[in-house]
Protein backbone atom coordinates (compact mmCIF):
# COMPACT_ATOMS: atom_id res chain seq x y z
CA UNK A 1 0.00 0.00 0.00
CA UNK A 2 1.44 3.35 -1.06
CA UNK A 3 1.84 5.96 1.67
CA UNK A 4 0.05 9.30 1.22
CA UNK A 5 2.28 12.28 0.41
CA UNK A 6 2.04 15.61 2.22
CA UNK A 7 3.01 18.67 0.16
CA UNK A 8 3.72 21.87 2.08
CA UNK A 9 3.98 25.01 -0.05
CA UNK A 10 5.89 27.98 1.45
CA UNK A 11 6.85 25.91 4.46
CA UNK A 12 8.47 22.75 5.77
CA UNK A 13 7.03 19.33 6.53
CA UNK A 14 6.58 17.75 3.08
CA UNK A 15 7.05 14.00 2.62
CA UNK A 16 5.47 10.56 2.66
CA UNK A 17 3.51 9.98 5.86
CA UNK A 18 1.85 7.13 7.69
CA UNK A 19 -1.92 7.63 7.34
CA UNK A 20 -4.40 8.87 9.93
CA UNK A 21 -2.08 11.03 12.03
CA UNK A 22 -1.12 14.65 12.68
CA UNK A 23 2.24 15.90 11.35
CA UNK A 24 4.05 19.17 12.18
CA UNK A 25 4.32 21.94 9.59
CA UNK A 26 6.10 25.30 9.82
CA UNK A 27 5.61 28.28 7.51
CA UNK A 28 8.70 29.91 6.02
CA UNK A 29 10.01 33.24 7.28
CA UNK A 30 9.85 35.78 4.47
CA UNK A 31 11.49 39.18 4.97
CA UNK A 32 8.99 41.99 4.67
CA UNK A 33 5.97 39.71 4.94
CA UNK A 34 3.85 38.37 7.80
CA UNK A 35 2.31 34.91 7.91
CA UNK A 36 -1.52 35.02 7.86
CA UNK A 37 -3.00 31.52 7.42
CA UNK A 38 -2.83 27.97 6.11
CA UNK A 39 -5.18 26.66 3.41
CA UNK A 40 -5.33 23.62 1.17
CA UNK A 41 -6.91 20.19 0.79
CA UNK A 42 -5.97 18.96 4.27
CA UNK A 43 -7.21 19.91 7.74
CA UNK A 44 -4.84 22.15 9.73
CA UNK A 45 -5.06 22.06 13.53
CA UNK A 46 -4.51 25.82 13.93
CA UNK A 47 -4.83 27.58 10.53
CA UNK A 48 -3.58 30.98 11.81
CA UNK A 49 -0.50 29.62 13.62
CA UNK A 50 2.82 29.68 11.76
CA UNK A 51 3.89 26.45 13.48
CA UNK A 52 1.09 23.89 13.77
CA UNK A 53 0.05 20.37 12.69
CA UNK A 54 -1.86 18.95 9.74
CA UNK A 55 -3.98 15.78 9.58
CA UNK A 56 -3.30 13.38 6.74
CA UNK A 57 -5.51 10.41 6.16
CA UNK A 58 -5.05 7.77 3.48
CA UNK A 59 -5.01 10.22 0.54
CA UNK A 60 -2.21 12.60 -0.46
CA UNK A 61 -2.88 16.31 -0.11
CA UNK A 62 -1.35 19.75 0.31
CA UNK A 63 -1.39 22.84 2.47
CA UNK A 64 -0.08 26.28 1.58
CA UNK A 65 1.12 29.11 3.80
CA UNK A 66 -0.16 32.57 2.87
CA UNK A 67 1.51 35.86 3.73
CA UNK A 68 0.64 39.57 3.78
CA UNK A 69 3.09 42.28 2.87
CA UNK A 70 4.24 44.49 5.76
CA UNK A 71 3.40 48.19 5.85
CA UNK A 72 5.61 50.76 7.57
CA UNK A 73 4.77 54.25 8.82
CA UNK A 74 6.62 57.39 7.76
CA UNK A 75 5.87 60.52 9.78
CA UNK A 76 7.03 64.07 9.02
CA UNK A 77 6.64 67.03 11.37
CA UNK A 78 7.77 70.66 11.26
CA UNK A 79 9.49 72.61 14.00
CA UNK A 80 8.70 76.30 14.62
CA UNK A 81 9.04 78.50 11.56
CA UNK A 82 7.84 76.12 8.87
CA UNK A 83 5.42 73.47 7.66
CA UNK A 84 5.28 70.18 5.76
CA UNK A 85 3.82 70.17 2.25
CA UNK A 86 2.69 66.71 1.19
CA UNK A 87 1.32 63.71 3.12
CA UNK A 88 2.96 64.02 6.55
CA UNK A 89 1.78 60.55 7.64
CA UNK A 90 2.27 57.70 5.19
CA UNK A 91 1.82 53.92 5.28
CA UNK A 92 4.21 52.34 2.77
CA UNK A 93 4.45 48.69 1.73
CA UNK A 94 7.73 46.78 2.08
CA UNK A 95 10.24 47.64 -0.69
CA UNK A 96 7.83 50.22 -2.14
CA UNK A 97 8.28 53.99 -2.40
CA UNK A 98 6.22 56.59 -0.54
CA UNK A 99 5.16 60.07 -1.60
CA UNK A 100 7.38 63.13 -1.78
CA UNK A 101 7.12 65.77 0.95
CA UNK A 102 8.81 69.15 1.31
CA UNK A 103 9.85 71.20 4.33
CA UNK A 104 8.67 74.74 3.55
CA UNK A 105 9.74 77.69 5.74
CA UNK A 106 7.38 80.44 6.81
CA UNK A 107 8.09 84.06 5.90
CA UNK A 108 11.21 85.26 7.71
CA UNK A 109 12.59 81.73 8.18
CA UNK A 110 14.70 79.27 6.21
CA UNK A 111 14.98 75.48 6.31
CA UNK A 112 18.16 74.14 7.97
CA UNK A 113 17.94 70.32 8.09
CA UNK A 114 15.86 67.27 8.92
CA UNK A 115 16.38 65.53 12.25
CA UNK A 116 18.61 62.92 10.55
CA UNK A 117 20.96 65.65 9.28
CA UNK A 118 19.66 65.68 5.70
CA UNK A 119 19.81 69.26 4.35
CA UNK A 120 17.61 68.60 1.29
CA UNK A 121 14.14 70.02 2.04
CA UNK A 122 12.57 67.31 -0.15
CA UNK A 123 12.15 63.84 1.32
CA UNK A 124 10.63 60.66 -0.03
CA UNK A 125 10.50 57.08 1.34
CA UNK A 126 12.40 54.84 -1.09
CA UNK A 127 12.52 51.02 -1.03
CA UNK A 128 11.02 51.01 2.48
CA UNK A 129 12.10 48.39 5.03
CA UNK A 130 11.20 49.98 8.40
CA UNK A 131 9.15 52.76 10.01
CA UNK A 132 10.74 56.19 10.39
CA UNK A 133 9.94 59.63 11.75
CA UNK A 134 11.53 62.95 10.79
CA UNK A 135 11.31 66.53 12.03
CA UNK A 136 12.14 69.55 9.83
CA UNK A 137 14.05 72.35 11.55
CA UNK A 138 13.96 76.01 10.56
CA UNK A 139 15.85 79.12 11.59
CA UNK A 140 14.85 82.76 11.52
CA UNK A 141 16.45 84.73 8.71
CA UNK A 142 19.36 86.66 10.16
CA UNK A 143 19.79 90.35 9.54
CA UNK A 144 23.25 91.85 10.07
CA UNK A 145 21.86 93.79 12.99
CA UNK A 146 20.12 90.80 14.69
CA UNK A 147 21.45 90.42 18.23
CA UNK A 148 23.09 87.16 19.33
CA UNK A 149 22.62 85.57 22.72
CA UNK A 150 24.86 83.12 24.53
CA UNK A 151 23.59 79.66 25.42
CA UNK A 152 25.69 77.85 28.03
CA UNK A 153 25.11 74.10 28.47
CA UNK A 154 26.66 72.70 31.65
CA UNK A 155 27.41 68.95 31.61
CA UNK A 156 26.29 68.72 28.01
CA UNK A 157 26.74 69.94 24.44
CA UNK A 158 25.00 72.72 22.51
CA UNK A 159 26.92 75.81 23.71
CA UNK A 160 27.01 78.71 21.31
CA UNK A 161 25.97 82.19 20.29
CA UNK A 162 22.56 82.27 18.60
CA UNK A 163 19.86 84.64 17.43
CA UNK A 164 16.50 84.24 19.13
CA UNK A 165 13.90 81.79 17.85
CA UNK A 166 15.97 78.90 16.47
CA UNK A 167 16.04 75.23 17.48
CA UNK A 168 19.33 74.12 19.03
CA UNK A 169 20.03 70.48 19.82
CA UNK A 170 21.28 69.89 23.38
CA UNK A 171 22.66 66.56 24.61
CA UNK A 172 23.54 65.71 28.21
CA UNK A 173 26.93 64.13 28.91
CA UNK A 174 26.89 60.37 29.54
CA UNK A 175 26.23 59.71 33.25
CA UNK A 176 28.90 58.28 35.51
CA UNK A 177 28.64 54.62 36.51
CA UNK A 178 25.81 54.19 39.01
CA UNK A 179 24.01 57.39 37.96
CA UNK A 180 21.30 58.34 35.45
CA UNK A 181 20.14 61.58 33.82
CA UNK A 182 17.05 63.12 35.47
CA UNK A 183 16.29 66.58 34.02
CA UNK A 184 17.50 69.94 32.75
CA UNK A 185 17.48 72.93 35.07
CA UNK A 186 18.25 76.63 34.81
CA UNK A 187 16.86 78.81 32.03
CA UNK A 188 14.67 76.02 30.68
CA UNK A 189 12.19 78.19 28.72
CA UNK A 190 12.00 76.76 25.20
CA UNK A 191 13.23 73.23 26.01
CA UNK A 192 11.07 70.68 24.20
CA UNK A 193 11.37 68.01 26.93
CA UNK A 194 13.19 68.84 30.19
CA UNK A 195 13.28 65.12 31.07
CA UNK A 196 14.98 63.95 27.86
CA UNK A 197 18.79 63.76 27.82
CA UNK A 198 18.76 64.58 24.09
CA UNK A 199 16.28 67.27 23.05
CA UNK A 200 16.03 70.76 21.54
CA UNK A 201 15.80 74.25 23.00
CA UNK A 202 14.31 77.18 21.12
CA UNK A 203 16.53 80.15 21.89
CA UNK A 204 15.13 83.18 23.70
CA UNK A 205 16.02 86.87 23.38
CA UNK A 206 18.38 86.67 26.37
CA UNK A 207 21.53 84.89 27.48
CA UNK A 208 20.71 81.52 29.02
CA UNK A 209 22.43 78.76 30.99
CA UNK A 210 21.09 75.26 31.49
CA UNK A 211 22.47 72.29 33.40
CA UNK A 212 22.06 68.52 33.01
CA UNK A 213 21.20 66.90 36.34
CA UNK A 214 21.85 63.32 37.43
CA UNK A 215 20.85 61.05 40.33
CA UNK A 216 22.20 57.83 41.80
CA UNK A 217 20.56 54.67 40.50
CA UNK A 218 20.11 53.40 44.07
CA UNK A 219 21.17 55.82 46.83
CA UNK A 220 20.14 53.56 49.73
CA UNK A 221 19.87 53.08 52.65
CA UNK A 222 20.02 49.29 52.38
CA UNK A 223 18.64 46.47 54.51
CA UNK A 224 20.75 43.52 55.68
CA UNK A 225 18.61 40.57 56.75
CA UNK A 226 20.05 37.45 58.38
CA UNK A 227 17.82 34.41 58.98
CA UNK A 228 18.58 31.13 60.74
CA UNK A 229 17.53 27.89 59.14
CA UNK A 230 16.38 24.89 61.15
CA UNK A 231 18.41 23.99 64.26
CA UNK A 232 20.17 27.29 64.79
CA UNK A 233 19.86 30.98 65.61
CA UNK A 234 21.43 34.34 64.77
CA UNK A 235 23.57 36.29 67.24
CA UNK A 236 23.67 39.98 66.36
CA UNK A 237 21.37 42.59 64.86
CA UNK A 238 18.95 41.52 62.13
CA UNK A 239 17.67 43.22 60.16
CA UNK A 240 20.16 46.09 59.88
CA UNK A 241 19.70 49.40 58.07
CA UNK A 242 22.97 50.66 56.57
CA UNK A 243 23.75 53.81 54.58
CA UNK A 244 25.39 53.41 51.18
CA UNK A 245 29.13 52.56 51.32
CA UNK A 246 28.95 52.05 55.11
CA UNK A 247 29.62 48.80 56.99
CA UNK A 248 27.13 46.57 58.75
CA UNK A 249 27.66 45.05 62.19
CA UNK A 250 28.93 41.52 62.85
CA UNK A 251 26.41 38.68 63.06
CA UNK A 252 27.07 35.02 63.89
CA UNK A 253 25.20 31.86 62.96
CA UNK A 254 24.87 29.76 66.18
CA UNK A 255 23.98 26.05 65.85
CA UNK A 256 21.80 24.19 68.34
CA UNK A 257 23.25 21.32 70.37
CA UNK A 258 24.20 18.34 68.21
CA UNK A 259 24.34 20.56 65.10
CA UNK A 260 27.07 22.48 63.31
CA UNK A 261 27.06 25.53 61.05
CA UNK A 262 27.33 24.53 57.37
CA UNK A 263 27.23 27.71 55.24
CA UNK A 264 25.25 30.85 54.43
CA UNK A 265 22.87 30.68 51.49
CA UNK A 266 25.15 32.98 49.43
CA UNK A 267 28.10 30.59 49.84
CA UNK A 268 29.92 32.31 52.74
CA UNK A 269 31.50 29.55 54.86
CA UNK A 270 32.38 31.48 58.04
CA UNK A 271 29.72 31.50 60.76
CA UNK A 272 30.54 35.13 61.61
CA UNK A 273 30.22 37.73 58.90
CA UNK A 274 30.14 41.49 58.38
CA UNK A 275 29.08 43.33 55.25
CA UNK A 276 31.56 46.04 54.23
CA UNK A 277 31.02 49.04 51.92
CA UNK A 278 27.35 48.13 51.40
CA UNK A 279 25.81 49.06 48.03
CA UNK A 280 22.73 46.78 47.88
CA UNK A 281 20.17 44.96 50.02
CA UNK A 282 21.29 41.55 51.33
CA UNK A 283 19.11 38.70 52.59
CA UNK A 284 20.82 35.41 53.54
CA UNK A 285 20.00 32.30 55.53
CA UNK A 286 22.34 30.31 57.78
CA UNK A 287 22.16 26.55 57.19
CA UNK A 288 23.03 23.91 59.80
CA UNK A 289 23.74 20.14 59.69
CA UNK A 290 23.54 17.43 62.33
CA UNK A 291 26.86 16.24 63.76
CA UNK A 292 27.56 12.65 62.74
CA UNK A 293 28.51 11.48 66.27
CA UNK A 294 26.98 13.44 69.11
CA UNK A 295 29.02 11.53 71.74
CA UNK A 296 32.07 13.65 70.92
CA UNK A 297 32.42 17.20 72.23
CA UNK A 298 30.87 19.71 69.83
CA UNK A 299 33.14 22.32 68.33
CA UNK A 300 31.62 25.54 67.14
CA UNK A 301 33.57 27.71 64.75
CA UNK A 302 32.99 31.47 64.96
C-alpha positions, 0 to 999 in steps of 0.5 A, a space after each residue: 500500500 502506497 503511503 500518502 504524500 504531504 506537500 507543504 507550499 511555502 513551508 516545511 514538513 513535506 514527505 510521505 507519511 503514515 496515514 491517519 495522524 497529525 504531522 508538524 508543519 512550519 511556515 517559512 520566514 519571508 522578509 517583509 511579509 507576515 504569515 496570515 493563514 494555512 489553506 489547502 486540501 488537508 485539515 490544519 489544527 490551527 490555521 492561523 499559527 505559523 507552526 502547527 500540525 496537519 492531519 493526513 488520512 489515506 489520501 495525499 494532499 497539500 497545504 499552503 502558507 499565505 503571507 501579507 506584505 508588511 506596511 511601515 509608517 513614515 511621519 514628518 513634522 515641522 518645527 517652529 518657523 515652517 510646515 510640511 507640504 505633502 502627506 505628513 503621515 504615510 503607510 508604505 508597503 515593504 520595498 515600495 516607495 512613498 510620496 514626496 514631501 517638502 519642508 517649507 519655511 514660513 516668511 522670515 525663516 529658512 529650512 536648515 535640516 531634517 532631524 537625521 541631518 539631511 539638508 535637502 528640504 525634499 524627502 521621499 521614502 524609497 525602497 522602504 524596510 522599516 518605520 521612520 519619523 523625521 522633524 524639519 528644523 527652521 531658523 529665523 532669517 538673520 539680519 546683520 543687525 540681529 542680536 546674538 545671545 549666549 547659550 551655556 550648556 553645563 554637563 552637556 553639548 549645545 553651547 554657542 551664540 545664537 539669534 532668538 527663535 531657532 532650534 538648538 540640539 542639546 545633549 547631556 553628557 553620559 552619566 557616571 557609573 551608578 548614575 542616570 540623567 534626570 532633568 535639565 534645570 536653569 533657564 529652561 524656557 523653550 526646552 522641548 522636553 526637560 526630562 529627555 537627555 537629548 532634546 532641543 531648545 528654542 533660543 530666547 532673546 536673552 543669554 541663558 544657561 542650562 544644566 544637566 542633572 543626574 541622580 544615583 541609580 540606588 542611593 540607599 539606605 540598604 537592609 541587611 537581613 540574616 535568617 537562621 535555618 532549622 536547628 540554629 539561631 542568629 547572634 547579632 542585629 537583624 535586620 540592619 539598616 545601613 547607609 550606602 558605602 557604610 559597613 554593617 555590624 557583625 552577626 554570627 550563625 549559632 547552631 543548636 546542640 548536636 548541630 554544626 554551622 554549614 554555610 550561608 545561602 550565598 556561599 559564605 563559609 564562616 559563621 561570623 560575617 560582616 558586610 563592608 562598603 554596602 551598596 545593595 540589600 542583602 538577605 541570607 539564611 544560615 544553614 546547619 547540619 547534624 553532627 555525625 557522632 553526638 558523643 564527641 564534644 561539639 566544636 563551634 567555629 565562629 
